[in-house]
Amino acid sequence: MQLHTTMPHPVCSDVRFEWTTSKGSFLQPNVSDPIYYVPTTQFADGEDVWVVVKITDGRGATYTDQLKLHVNNQR
């Protein structure tokens, strides 16, 4: 799944991204638009997975946001 984040008015051009998740993985977790590999689940009704992005600017200020996804296995 392709994820995307934007900063409407970045304070500086040196911006770092760090994506983390409670389950699953990322291809290049340090870019603004990573590919997220959605995990399979062992639960019949699926489960919730948290995805968090932390953005740090060149001055050291940090911004975070999170997203809760409900994951079901494909049938």
N, CA, C, O and CB atoms as a CASP TS submission, in Angstrom:
PFRMAT TS
TARGET T0000
AUTHOR 0000-0000-0000
METHOD Language model
MODEL 1
PARENT N/A
ATOM      1  N   MET     1       0.847  -1.135   0.000  1.00  0.00           N
ATOM      2  CA  MET     1       0.000   0.000   0.000  1.00  0.00           C
ATOM      3  C   MET     1       0.915   1.226   0.000  1.00  0.00           C
ATOM      4  O   MET     1       1.868   1.290   0.776  1.00  0.00           O
ATOM      5  CB  MET     1      -0.976  -0.018   1.211  1.00  0.00           C
ATOM      6  N   GLN     2       0.631   2.181  -0.855  1.00  0.00           N
ATOM      7  CA  GLN     2       1.415   3.417  -0.912  1.00  0.00           C
ATOM      8  C   GLN     2       0.865   4.402   0.115  1.00  0.00           C
ATOM      9  O   GLN     2      -0.328   4.707   0.108  1.00  0.00           O
ATOM     10  CB  GLN     2       1.385   4.038  -2.346  1.00  0.00           C
ATOM     11  N   LEU     3       1.724   4.895   0.988  1.00  0.00           N
ATOM     12  CA  LEU     3       1.345   5.927   1.948  1.00  0.00           C
ATOM     13  C   LEU     3       1.904   7.259   1.476  1.00  0.00           C
ATOM     14  O   LEU     3       2.851   7.303   0.691  1.00  0.00           O
ATOM     15  CB  LEU     3       1.857   5.586   3.379  1.00  0.00           C
ATOM     16  N   HIS     4       1.315   8.335   1.955  1.00  0.00           N
ATOM     17  CA  HIS     4       1.736   9.667   1.512  1.00  0.00           C
ATOM     18  C   HIS     4       1.575  10.658   2.655  1.00  0.00           C
ATOM     19  O   HIS     4       0.594  10.605   3.397  1.00  0.00           O
ATOM     20  CB  HIS     4       0.920  10.126   0.273  1.00  0.00           C
ATOM     21  N   THR     5       2.522  11.546   2.792  1.00  0.00           N
ATOM     22  CA  THR     5       2.413  12.625   3.767  1.00  0.00           C
ATOM     23  C   THR     5       2.924  13.914   3.141  1.00  0.00           C
ATOM     24  O   THR     5       3.793  13.898   2.270  1.00  0.00           O
ATOM     25  CB  THR     5       3.201  12.291   5.063  1.00  0.00           C
ATOM     26  N   THR     6       2.378  15.014   3.594  1.00  0.00           N
ATOM     27  CA  THR     6       2.833  16.325   3.126  1.00  0.00           C
ATOM     28  C   THR     6       2.975  17.259   4.311  1.00  0.00           C
ATOM     29  O   THR     6       2.363  17.056   5.360  1.00  0.00           O
ATOM     30  CB  THR     6       1.854  16.918   2.079  1.00  0.00           C
ATOM     31  N   MET     7       3.787  18.279   4.129  1.00  0.00           N
ATOM     32  CA  MET     7       3.900  19.372   5.095  1.00  0.00           C
ATOM     33  C   MET     7       3.525  20.630   4.337  1.00  0.00           C
ATOM     34  O   MET     7       4.240  21.018   3.413  1.00  0.00           O
ATOM     35  CB  MET     7       5.359  19.474   5.732  1.00  0.00           C
ATOM     36  N   PRO     8       2.418  21.287   4.696  1.00  0.00           N
ATOM     37  CA  PRO     8       1.955  22.427   3.915  1.00  0.00           C
ATOM     38  C   PRO     8       2.938  23.597   3.867  1.00  0.00           C
ATOM     39  O   PRO     8       3.084  24.240   2.827  1.00  0.00           O
ATOM     40  CB  PRO     8       0.660  22.903   4.466  1.00  0.00           C
ATOM     41  N   HIS     9       3.604  23.873   4.972  1.00  0.00           N
ATOM     42  CA  HIS     9       4.541  25.007   5.016  1.00  0.00           C
ATOM     43  C   HIS     9       5.766  24.606   5.828  1.00  0.00           C
ATOM     44  O   HIS     9       5.913  25.035   6.972  1.00  0.00           O
ATOM     45  CB  HIS     9       3.863  26.280   5.632  1.00  0.00           C
ATOM     46  N   PRO    10       6.651  23.786   5.251  1.00  0.00           N
ATOM     47  CA  PRO    10       7.824  23.378   6.019  1.00  0.00           C
ATOM     48  C   PRO    10       8.683  24.580   6.387  1.00  0.00           C
ATOM     49  O   PRO    10       8.851  25.510   5.598  1.00  0.00           O
ATOM     50  CB  PRO    10       8.653  22.362   5.230  1.00  0.00           C
ATOM     51  N   VAL    11       9.218  24.541   7.594  1.00  0.00           N
ATOM     52  CA  VAL    11      10.047  25.636   8.094  1.00  0.00           C
ATOM     53  C   VAL    11      11.388  25.676   7.365  1.00  0.00           C
ATOM     54  O   VAL    11      11.966  26.747   7.180  1.00  0.00           O
ATOM     55  CB  VAL    11      10.270  25.495   9.608  1.00  0.00           C
ATOM     56  N   CYS    12      11.877  24.516   6.955  1.00  0.00           N
ATOM     57  CA  CYS    12      13.152  24.450   6.244  1.00  0.00           C
ATOM     58  C   CYS    12      13.100  23.307   5.234  1.00  0.00           C
ATOM     59  O   CYS    12      12.152  22.521   5.222  1.00  0.00           O
ATOM     60  CB  CYS    12      14.339  24.260   7.237  1.00  0.00           C
ATOM     61  N   SER    13      14.109  23.222   4.404  1.00  0.00           N
ATOM     62  CA  SER    13      14.109  22.196   3.358  1.00  0.00           C
ATOM     63  C   SER    13      14.685  20.862   3.835  1.00  0.00           C
ATOM     64  O   SER    13      14.484  19.839   3.181  1.00  0.00           O
ATOM     65  CB  SER    13      14.895  22.685   2.162  1.00  0.00           C
ATOM     66  N   ASP    14      15.394  20.860   4.960  1.00  0.00           N
ATOM     67  CA  ASP    14      15.988  19.633   5.487  1.00  0.00           C
ATOM     68  C   ASP    14      14.969  18.929   6.385  1.00  0.00           C
ATOM     69  O   ASP    14      14.925  19.165   7.593  1.00  0.00           O
ATOM     70  CB  ASP    14      17.302  19.940   6.273  1.00  0.00           C
ATOM     71  N   VAL    15      14.159  18.069   5.786  1.00  0.00           N
ATOM     72  CA  VAL    15      13.096  17.378   6.513  1.00  0.00           C
ATOM     73  C   VAL    15      13.356  15.880   6.451  1.00  0.00           C
ATOM     74  O   VAL    15      13.624  15.338   5.378  1.00  0.00           O
ATOM     75  CB  VAL    15      11.693  17.724   5.927  1.00  0.00           C
ATOM     76  N   ARG    16      13.278  15.205   7.605  1.00  0.00           N
ATOM     77  CA  ARG    16      13.477  13.756   7.669  1.00  0.00           C
ATOM     78  C   ARG    16      12.173  13.076   8.067  1.00  0.00           C
ATOM     79  O   ARG    16      11.428  13.581   8.907  1.00  0.00           O
ATOM     80  CB  ARG    16      14.606  13.396   8.672  1.00  0.00           C
ATOM     81  N   PHE    17      11.907  11.934   7.460  1.00  0.00           N
ATOM     82  CA  PHE    17      10.706  11.145   7.742  1.00  0.00           C
ATOM     83  C   PHE    17      11.120   9.826   8.382  1.00  0.00           C
ATOM     84  O   PHE    17      12.135   9.233   8.014  1.00  0.00           O
ATOM     85  CB  PHE    17       9.879  10.894   6.443  1.00  0.00           C
ATOM     86  N   GLU    18      10.321   9.377   9.342  1.00  0.00           N
ATOM     87  CA  GLU    18      10.545   8.076   9.973  1.00  0.00           C
ATOM     88  C   GLU    18       9.185   7.406  10.177  1.00  0.00           C
ATOM     89  O   GLU    18       8.391   7.839  11.012  1.00  0.00           O
ATOM     90  CB  GLU    18      11.315   8.225  11.339  1.00  0.00           C
ATOM     91  N   TRP    19       8.927   6.355   9.412  1.00  0.00           N
ATOM     92  CA  TRP    19       7.672   5.611   9.497  1.00  0.00           C
ATOM     93  C   TRP    19       7.886   4.369  10.354  1.00  0.00           C
ATOM     94  O   TRP    19       8.882   3.665  10.191  1.00  0.00           O
ATOM     95  CB  TRP    19       7.153   5.223   8.080  1.00  0.00           C
ATOM     96  N   THR    20       6.951   4.097  11.271  1.00  0.00           N
ATOM     97  CA  THR    20       6.976   2.882  12.078  1.00  0.00           C
ATOM     98  C   THR    20       5.574   2.285  12.090  1.00  0.00           C
ATOM     99  O   THR    20       4.597   2.960  11.765  1.00  0.00           O
ATOM    100  CB  THR    20       7.477   3.174  13.530  1.00  0.00           C
ATOM    101  N   THR    21       5.488   1.027  12.465  1.00  0.00           N
ATOM    102  CA  THR    21       4.196   0.351  12.501  1.00  0.00           C
ATOM    103  C   THR    21       4.182  -0.710  13.589  1.00  0.00           C
ATOM    104  O   THR    21       5.224  -1.246  13.965  1.00  0.00           O
ATOM    105  CB  THR    21       3.877  -0.278  11.140  1.00  0.00           C
ATOM    106  N   SER    22       2.993  -1.005  14.088  1.00  0.00           N
ATOM    107  CA  SER    22       2.859  -2.051  15.099  1.00  0.00           C
ATOM    108  C   SER    22       2.959  -3.442  14.481  1.00  0.00           C
ATOM    109  O   SER    22       3.224  -4.414  15.188  1.00  0.00           O
ATOM    110  CB  SER    22       1.532  -1.903  15.838  1.00  0.00           C
ATOM    111  N   LYS    23       2.751  -3.546  13.174  1.00  0.00           N
ATOM    112  CA  LYS    23       2.850  -4.833  12.482  1.00  0.00           C
ATOM    113  C   LYS    23       2.980  -4.557  10.986  1.00  0.00           C
ATOM    114  O   LYS    23       2.356  -3.633  10.463  1.00  0.00           O
ATOM    115  CB  LYS    23       1.602  -5.747  12.785  1.00  0.00           C
ATOM    116  N   GLY    24       3.788  -5.356  10.305  1.00  0.00           N
ATOM    117  CA  GLY    24       4.037  -5.116   8.893  1.00  0.00           C
ATOM    118  C   GLY    24       5.406  -4.475   8.721  1.00  0.00           C
ATOM    119  O   GLY    24       6.192  -4.416   9.666  1.00  0.00           O
ATOM    120  N   SER    25       5.693  -3.993   7.513  1.00  0.00           N
ATOM    121  CA  SER    25       6.998  -3.374   7.264  1.00  0.00           C
ATOM    122  C   SER    25       6.897  -2.370   6.126  1.00  0.00           C
ATOM    123  O   SER    25       5.890  -2.298   5.421  1.00  0.00           O
ATOM    124  CB  SER    25       8.060  -4.446   6.938  1.00  0.00           C
ATOM    125  N   PHE    26       7.969  -1.597   5.965  1.00  0.00           N
ATOM    126  CA  PHE    26       8.034  -0.567   4.936  1.00  0.00           C
ATOM    127  C   PHE    26       9.210  -0.815   4.005  1.00  0.00           C
ATOM    128  O   PHE    26      10.244  -1.344   4.413  1.00  0.00           O
ATOM    129  CB  PHE    26       8.143   0.821   5.569  1.00  0.00           C
ATOM    130  N   LEU    27       9.037  -0.428   2.762  1.00  0.00           N
ATOM    131  CA  LEU    27      10.151  -0.297   1.845  1.00  0.00           C
ATOM    132  C   LEU    27      10.570   1.162   1.978  1.00  0.00           C
ATOM    133  O   LEU    27       9.774   2.054   1.685  1.00  0.00           O
ATOM    134  CB  LEU    27       9.768  -0.701   0.337  1.00  0.00           C
ATOM    135  N   GLN    28      11.770   1.420   2.403  1.00  0.00           N
ATOM    136  CA  GLN    28      12.284   2.779   2.620  1.00  0.00           C
ATOM    137  C   GLN    28      11.425   3.563   3.626  1.00  0.00           C
ATOM    138  O   GLN    28      10.663   4.445   3.231  1.00  0.00           O
ATOM    139  CB  GLN    28      12.343   3.537   1.285  1.00  0.00           C
ATOM    140  N   PRO    29      11.544   3.248   4.910  1.00  0.00           N
ATOM    141  CA  PRO    29      10.743   3.935   5.925  1.00  0.00           C
ATOM    142  C   PRO    29      11.182   5.371   6.209  1.00  0.00           C
ATOM    143  O   PRO    29      10.664   6.002   7.130  1.00  0.00           O
ATOM    144  CB  PRO    29      10.786   3.156   7.194  1.00  0.00           C
ATOM    145  N   ASN    30      12.122   5.890   5.435  1.00  0.00           N
ATOM    146  CA  ASN    30      12.622   7.249   5.675  1.00  0.00           C
ATOM    147  C   ASN    30      12.318   8.198   4.514  1.00  0.00           C
ATOM    148  O   ASN    30      13.020   9.191   4.323  1.00  0.00           O
ATOM    149  CB  ASN    30      14.123   7.213   5.922  1.00  0.00           C
ATOM    150  N   VAL    31      11.268   7.892   3.735  1.00  0.00           N
ATOM    151  CA  VAL    31      10.843   8.770   2.641  1.00  0.00           C
ATOM    152  C   VAL    31       9.425   9.259   2.917  1.00  0.00           C
ATOM    153  O   VAL    31       8.733   8.699   3.767  1.00  0.00           O
ATOM    154  CB  VAL    31      10.916   8.031   1.266  1.00  0.00           C
ATOM    155  N   SER    32       8.991  10.288   2.216  1.00  0.00           N
ATOM    156  CA  SER    32       7.656  10.845   2.471  1.00  0.00           C
ATOM    157  C   SER    32       6.529   9.947   1.971  1.00  0.00           C
ATOM    158  O   SER    32       5.414  10.017   2.487  1.00  0.00           O
ATOM    159  CB  SER    32       7.537  12.204   1.823  1.00  0.00           C
ATOM    160  N   ASP    33       6.800   9.104   0.975  1.00  0.00           N
ATOM    161  CA  ASP    33       5.765   8.254   0.372  1.00  0.00           C
ATOM    162  C   ASP    33       6.196   6.788   0.337  1.00  0.00           C
ATOM    163  O   ASP    33       6.452   6.252  -0.742  1.00  0.00           O
ATOM    164  CB  ASP    33       5.441   8.737  -1.049  1.00  0.00           C
ATOM    165  N   PRO    34       6.282   6.133   1.492  1.00  0.00           N
ATOM    166  CA  PRO    34       6.788   4.761   1.492  1.00  0.00           C
ATOM    167  C   PRO    34       5.747   3.744   1.021  1.00  0.00           C
ATOM    168  O   PRO    34       4.544   4.008   1.006  1.00  0.00           O
ATOM    169  CB  PRO    34       7.261   4.394   2.879  1.00  0.00           C
ATOM    170  N   ILE    35       6.248   2.598   0.646  1.00  0.00           N
ATOM    171  CA  ILE    35       5.396   1.441   0.378  1.00  0.00           C
ATOM    172  C   ILE    35       5.281   0.682   1.703  1.00  0.00           C
ATOM    173  O   ILE    35       6.288   0.356   2.332  1.00  0.00           O
ATOM    174  CB  ILE    35       5.986   0.518  -0.791  1.00  0.00           C
ATOM    175  N   TYR    36       4.038   0.405   2.116  1.00  0.00           N
ATOM    176  CA  TYR    36       3.777  -0.341   3.346  1.00  0.00           C
ATOM    177  C   TYR    36       3.326  -1.743   2.974  1.00  0.00           C
ATOM    178  O   TYR    36       2.371  -1.917   2.218  1.00  0.00           O
ATOM    179  CB  TYR    36       2.707   0.372   4.228  1.00  0.00           C
ATOM    180  N   TYR    37       4.019  -2.743   3.509  1.00  0.00           N
ATOM    181  CA  TYR    37       3.645  -4.133   3.289  1.00  0.00           C
ATOM    182  C   TYR    37       2.680  -4.540   4.389  1.00  0.00           C
ATOM    183  O   TYR    37       3.075  -4.734   5.539  1.00  0.00           O
ATOM    184  CB  TYR    37       4.898  -5.066   3.261  1.00  0.00           C
ATOM    185  N   VAL    38       1.418  -4.667   4.025  1.00  0.00           N
ATOM    186  CA  VAL    38       0.359  -4.979   4.980  1.00  0.00           C
ATOM    187  C   VAL    38       0.524  -6.427   5.439  1.00  0.00           C
ATOM    188  O   VAL    38       0.698  -7.321   4.611  1.00  0.00           O
ATOM    189  CB  VAL    38      -1.055  -4.747   4.351  1.00  0.00           C
ATOM    190  N   PRO    39       0.469  -6.665   6.750  1.00  0.00           N
ATOM    191  CA  PRO    39       0.665  -8.025   7.245  1.00  0.00           C
ATOM    192  C   PRO    39      -0.591  -8.881   7.097  1.00  0.00           C
ATOM    193  O   PRO    39      -1.699  -8.363   6.952  1.00  0.00           O
ATOM    194  CB  PRO    39       1.092  -7.990   8.699  1.00  0.00           C
ATOM    195  N   THR    40      -0.400 -10.188   7.137  1.00  0.00           N
ATOM    196  CA  THR    40      -1.548 -11.083   7.265  1.00  0.00           C
ATOM    197  C   THR    40      -1.902 -11.153   8.746  1.00  0.00           C
ATOM    198  O   THR    40      -1.090 -10.803   9.602  1.00  0.00           O
ATOM    199  CB  THR    40      -1.243 -12.517   6.675  1.00  0.00           C
ATOM    200  N   THR    41      -3.099 -11.600   9.040  1.00  0.00           N
ATOM    201  CA  THR    41      -3.540 -11.672  10.423  1.00  0.00           C
ATOM    202  C   THR    41      -4.012 -13.077  10.753  1.00  0.00           C
ATOM    203  O   THR    41      -4.490 -13.802   9.879  1.00  0.00           O
ATOM    204  CB  THR    41      -4.655 -10.657  10.689  1.00  0.00           C
ATOM    205  N   GLN    42      -3.878 -13.453  11.995  1.00  0.00           N
ATOM    206  CA  GLN    42      -4.328 -14.776  12.435  1.00  0.00           C
ATOM    207  C   GLN    42      -5.740 -14.738  13.003  1.00  0.00           C
ATOM    208  O   GLN    42      -6.274 -15.771  13.406  1.00  0.00           O
ATOM    209  CB  GLN    42      -3.372 -15.334  13.478  1.00  0.00           C
ATOM    210  N   PHE    43      -6.353 -13.552  13.038  1.00  0.00           N
ATOM    211  CA  PHE    43      -7.671 -13.386  13.629  1.00  0.00           C
ATOM    212  C   PHE    43      -8.747 -13.367  12.543  1.00  0.00           C
ATOM    213  O   PHE    43      -8.606 -12.670  11.538  1.00  0.00           O
ATOM    214  CB  PHE    43      -7.727 -12.097  14.461  1.00  0.00           C
ATOM    215  N   ALA    44      -9.813 -14.127  12.744  1.00  0.00           N
ATOM    216  CA  ALA    44     -10.892 -14.239  11.753  1.00  0.00           C
ATOM    217  C   ALA    44     -11.541 -12.893  11.448  1.00  0.00           C
ATOM    218  O   ALA    44     -11.935 -12.639  10.310  1.00  0.00           O
ATOM    219  CB  ALA    44     -11.950 -15.213  12.242  1.00  0.00           C
ATOM    220  N   ASP    45     -11.656 -12.037  12.448  1.00  0.00           N
ATOM    221  CA  ASP    45     -12.274 -10.719  12.264  1.00  0.00           C
ATOM    222  C   ASP    45     -11.259  -9.635  11.927  1.00  0.00           C
ATOM    223  O   ASP    45     -11.608  -8.455  11.872  1.00  0.00           O
ATOM    224  CB  ASP    45     -13.033 -10.327  13.511  1.00  0.00           C
ATOM    225  N   GLY    46     -10.010 -10.022  11.702  1.00  0.00           N
ATOM    226  CA  GLY    46      -8.968  -9.046  11.404  1.00  0.00           C
ATOM    227  C   GLY    46      -8.420  -8.423  12.673  1.00  0.00           C
ATOM    228  O   GLY    46      -8.755  -8.849  13.779  1.00  0.00           O
ATOM    229  N   GLU    47      -7.577  -7.417  12.512  1.00  0.00           N
ATOM    230  CA  GLU    47      -6.999  -6.720  13.659  1.00  0.00           C
ATOM    231  C   GLU    47      -6.589  -5.316  13.252  1.00  0.00           C
ATOM    232  O   GLU    47      -6.412  -5.016  12.071  1.00  0.00           O
ATOM    233  CB  GLU    47      -5.787  -7.494  14.224  1.00  0.00           C
ATOM    234  N   ASP    48      -6.444  -4.466  14.255  1.00  0.00           N
ATOM    235  CA  ASP    48      -6.010  -3.093  14.018  1.00  0.00           C
ATOM    236  C   ASP    48      -4.491  -3.015  14.007  1.00  0.00           C
ATOM    237  O   ASP    48      -3.816  -3.677  14.795  1.00  0.00           O
ATOM    238  CB  ASP    48      -6.588  -2.148  15.085  1.00  0.00           C
ATOM    239  N   VAL    49      -3.972  -2.210  13.116  1.00  0.00           N
ATOM    240  CA  VAL    49      -2.537  -1.965  12.995  1.00  0.00           C
ATOM    241  C   VAL    49      -2.333  -0.454  13.023  1.00  0.00           C
ATOM    242  O   VAL    49      -3.041   0.286  12.340  1.00  0.00           O
ATOM    243  CB  VAL    49      -1.943  -2.605  11.677  1.00  0.00           C
ATOM    244  N   TRP    50      -1.369  -0.003  13.809  1.00  0.00           N
ATOM    245  CA  TRP    50      -1.053   1.427  13.884  1.00  0.00           C
ATOM    246  C   TRP    50       0.137   1.749  12.997  1.00  0.00           C
ATOM    247  O   TRP    50       1.138   1.033  12.994  1.00  0.00           O
ATOM    248  CB  TRP    50      -0.763   1.850  15.339  1.00  0.00           C
ATOM    249  N   VAL    51       0.017   2.825  12.250  1.00  0.00           N
ATOM    250  CA  VAL    51       1.102   3.345  11.421  1.00  0.00           C
ATOM    251  C   VAL    51       1.386   4.759  11.919  1.00  0.00           C
ATOM    252  O   VAL    51       0.474   5.576  12.038  1.00  0.00           O
ATOM    253  CB  VAL    51       0.732   3.329   9.874  1.00  0.00           C
ATOM    254  N   VAL    52       2.650   5.041  12.209  1.00  0.00           N
ATOM    255  CA  VAL    52       3.046   6.342  12.754  1.00  0.00           C
ATOM    256  C   VAL    52       4.123   6.948  11.864  1.00  0.00           C
ATOM    257  O   VAL    52       5.052   6.262  11.438  1.00  0.00           O
ATOM    258  CB  VAL    52       3.555   6.206  14.220  1.00  0.00           C
ATOM    259  N   VAL    53       3.987   8.237  11.591  1.00  0.00           N
ATOM    260  CA  VAL    53       5.044   8.959  10.889  1.00  0.00           C
ATOM    261  C   VAL    53       5.559  10.054  11.818  1.00  0.00           C
ATOM    262  O   VAL    53       4.784  10.787  12.432  1.00  0.00           O
ATOM    263  CB  VAL    53       4.527   9.561   9.530  1.00  0.00           C
ATOM    264  N   LYS    54       6.876  10.145  11.905  1.00  0.00           N
ATOM    265  CA  LYS    54       7.538  11.204  12.673  1.00  0.00           C
ATOM    266  C   LYS    54       8.349  12.021  11.678  1.00  0.00           C
ATOM    267  O   LYS    54       9.171  11.481  10.938  1.00  0.00           O
ATOM    268  CB  LYS    54       8.454  10.618  13.832  1.00  0.00           C
ATOM    269  N   ILE    55       8.113  13.309  11.669  1.00  0.00           N
ATOM    270  CA  ILE    55       8.809  14.216  10.757  1.00  0.00           C
ATOM    271  C   ILE    55       9.682  15.139  11.597  1.00  0.00           C
ATOM    272  O   ILE    55       9.206  15.757  12.550  1.00  0.00           O
ATOM    273  CB  ILE    55       7.797  15.036   9.871  1.00  0.00           C
ATOM    274  N   THR    56      10.946  15.228  11.243  1.00  0.00           N
ATOM    275  CA  THR    56      11.882  16.086  11.967  1.00  0.00           C
ATOM    276  C   THR    56      12.470  17.084  10.984  1.00  0.00           C
ATOM    277  O   THR    56      12.960  16.710   9.918  1.00  0.00           O
ATOM    278  CB  THR    56      13.008  15.251  12.659  1.00  0.00           C
ATOM    279  N   ASP    57      12.417  18.359  11.355  1.00  0.00           N
ATOM    280  CA  ASP    57      13.004  19.364  10.467  1.00  0.00           C
ATOM    281  C   ASP    57      14.453  19.628  10.861  1.00  0.00           C
ATOM    282  O   ASP    57      14.930  19.115  11.873  1.00  0.00           O
ATOM    283  CB  ASP    57      12.187  20.675  10.507  1.00  0.00           C
ATOM    284  N   GLY    58      15.140  20.420  10.070  1.00  0.00           N
ATOM    285  CA  GLY    58      16.552  20.700  10.273  1.00  0.00           C
ATOM    286  C   GLY    58      16.866  21.404  11.575  1.00  0.00           C
ATOM    287  O   GLY    58      18.015  21.401  12.017  1.00  0.00           O
ATOM    288  N   ARG    59      15.880  21.999  12.187  1.00  0.00           N
ATOM    289  CA  ARG    59      16.073  22.680  13.474  1.00  0.00           C
ATOM    290  C   ARG    59      15.812  21.760  14.656  1.00  0.00           C
ATOM    291  O   ARG    59      15.983  22.156  15.809  1.00  0.00           O
ATOM    292  CB  ARG    59      15.165  23.893  13.566  1.00  0.00           C
ATOM    293  N   GLY    60      15.395  20.522  14.367  1.00  0.00           N
ATOM    294  CA  GLY    60      15.145  19.557  15.434  1.00  0.00           C
ATOM    295  C   GLY    60      13.704  19.486  15.910  1.00  0.00           C
ATOM    296  O   GLY    60      13.384  18.682  16.786  1.00  0.00           O
ATOM    297  N   ALA    61      12.829  20.311  15.350  1.00  0.00           N
ATOM    298  CA  ALA    61      11.414  20.246  15.717  1.00  0.00           C
ATOM    299  C   ALA    61      10.818  18.968  15.135  1.00  0.00           C
ATOM    300  O   ALA    61      11.125  18.595  14.003  1.00  0.00           O
ATOM    301  CB  ALA    61      10.637  21.509  15.209  1.00  0.00           C
ATOM    302  N   THR    62       9.965  18.298  15.910  1.00  0.00           N
ATOM    303  CA  THR    62       9.354  17.058  15.436  1.00  0.00           C
ATOM    304  C   THR    62       7.839  17.187  15.388  1.00  0.00           C
ATOM    305  O   THR    62       7.224  17.904  16.178  1.00  0.00           O
ATOM    306  CB  THR    62       9.756  15.883  16.333  1.00  0.00           C
ATOM    307  N   TYR    63       7.272  16.482  14.452  1.00  0.00           N
ATOM    308  CA  TYR    63       5.827  16.425  14.254  1.00  0.00           C
ATOM    309  C   TYR    63       5.478  14.952  14.059  1.00  0.00           C
ATOM    310  O   TYR    63       6.186  14.237  13.350  1.00  0.00           O
ATOM    311  CB  TYR    63       5.359  17.313  13.019  1.00  0.00           C
ATOM    312  N   THR    64       4.406  14.498  14.676  1.00  0.00           N
ATOM    313  CA  THR    64       3.993  13.109  14.494  1.00  0.00           C
ATOM    314  C   THR    64       2.519  13.041  14.126  1.00  0.00           C
ATOM    315  O   THR    64       1.727  13.920  14.465  1.00  0.00           O
ATOM    316  CB  THR    64       4.266  12.289  15.767  1.00  0.00           C
ATOM    317  N   ASP    65       2.181  11.978  13.430  1.00  0.00           N
ATOM    318  CA  ASP    65       0.786  11.684  13.113  1.00  0.00           C
ATOM    319  C   ASP    65       0.663  10.172  13.075  1.00  0.00           C
ATOM    320  O   ASP    65       1.639   9.460  12.837  1.00  0.00           O
ATOM    321  CB  ASP    65       0.333  12.342  11.744  1.00  0.00           C
ATOM    322  N   GLN    66      -0.541   9.695  13.311  1.00  0.00           N
ATOM    323  CA  GLN    66      -0.753   8.248  13.312  1.00  0.00           C
ATOM    324  C   GLN    66      -2.043   7.891  12.604  1.00  0.00           C
ATOM    325  O   GLN    66      -2.961   8.702  12.479  1.00  0.00           O
ATOM    326  CB  GLN    66      -0.772   7.707  14.738  1.00  0.00           C
ATOM    327  N   LEU    67      -2.082   6.662  12.148  1.00  0.00           N
ATOM    328  CA  LEU    67      -3.212   6.154  11.385  1.00  0.00           C
ATOM    329  C   LEU    67      -3.495   4.739  11.861  1.00  0.00           C
ATOM    330  O   LEU    67      -2.581   3.924  11.988  1.00  0.00           O
ATOM    331  CB  LEU    67      -2.930   6.191   9.847  1.00  0.00           C
ATOM    332  N   LYS    68      -4.766   4.448  12.125  1.00  0.00           N
ATOM    333  CA  LYS    68      -5.147   3.086  12.505  1.00  0.00           C
ATOM    334  C   LYS    68      -5.809   2.420  11.304  1.00  0.00           C
ATOM    335  O   LYS    68      -6.802   2.918  10.772  1.00  0.00           O
ATOM    336  CB  LYS    68      -6.107   3.086  13.746  1.00  0.00           C
ATOM    337  N   LEU    69      -5.249   1.293  10.885  1.00  0.00           N
ATOM    338  CA  LEU    69      -5.798   0.512   9.779  1.00  0.00           C
ATOM    339  C   LEU    69      -6.382  -0.780  10.335  1.00  0.00           C
ATOM    340  O   LEU    69      -5.799  -1.388  11.233  1.00  0.00           O
ATOM    341  CB  LEU    69      -4.709   0.213   8.702  1.00  0.00           C
ATOM    342  N   HIS    70      -7.515  -1.199   9.815  1.00  0.00           N
ATOM    343  CA  HIS    70      -8.056  -2.507  10.187  1.00  0.00           C
ATOM    344  C   HIS    70      -7.695  -3.477   9.068  1.00  0.00           C
ATOM    345  O   HIS    70      -8.076  -3.279   7.914  1.00  0.00           O
ATOM    346  CB  HIS    70      -9.623  -2.450  10.423  1.00  0.00           C
ATOM    347  N   VAL    71      -6.960  -4.522   9.418  1.00  0.00           N
ATOM    348  CA  VAL    71      -6.422  -5.468   8.446  1.00  0.00           C
ATOM    349  C   VAL    71      -7.224  -6.768   8.476  1.00  0.00           C
ATOM    350  O   VAL    71      -7.427  -7.356   9.538  1.00  0.00           O
ATOM    351  CB  VAL    71      -4.929  -5.747   8.728  1.00  0.00           C
ATOM    352  N   ASN    72      -7.673  -7.206   7.313  1.00  0.00           N
ATOM    353  CA  ASN    72      -8.312  -8.515   7.130  1.00  0.00           C
ATOM    354  C   ASN    72      -7.539  -9.274   6.073  1.00  0.00           C
ATOM    355  O   ASN    72      -7.007  -8.676   5.137  1.00  0.00           O
ATOM    356  CB  ASN    72      -9.818  -8.370   6.726  1.00  0.00           C
ATOM    357  N   ASN    73      -7.474 -10.587   6.214  1.00  0.00           N
ATOM    358  CA  ASN    73      -6.856 -11.398   5.166  1.00  0.00           C
ATOM    359  C   ASN    73      -7.764 -11.430   3.954  1.00  0.00           C
ATOM    360  O   ASN    73      -8.988 -11.404   4.081  1.00  0.00           O
ATOM    361  CB  ASN    73      -6.567 -12.833   5.667  1.00  0.00           C
ATOM    362  N   GLN    74      -7.163 -11.485   2.790  1.00  0.00           N
ATOM    363  CA  GLN    74      -7.928 -11.583   1.553  1.00  0.00           C
ATOM    364  C   GLN    74      -8.490 -12.996   1.430  1.00  0.00           C
ATOM    365  O   GLN    74      -7.791 -13.969   1.714  1.00  0.00           O
ATOM    366  CB  GLN    74      -7.047 -11.225   0.319  1.00  0.00           C
ATOM    367  N   ARG    75      -9.731 -13.112   1.014  1.00  0.00           N
ATOM    368  CA  ARG    75     -10.357 -14.445   0.918  1.00  0.00           C
ATOM    369  C   ARG    75     -10.542 -14.848  -0.505  1.00  0.00           C
ATOM    370  O   ARG    75     -11.052 -15.935  -0.777  1.00  0.00           O
ATOM    371  CB  ARG    75     -11.695 -14.476   1.629  1.00  0.00           C
TER
END
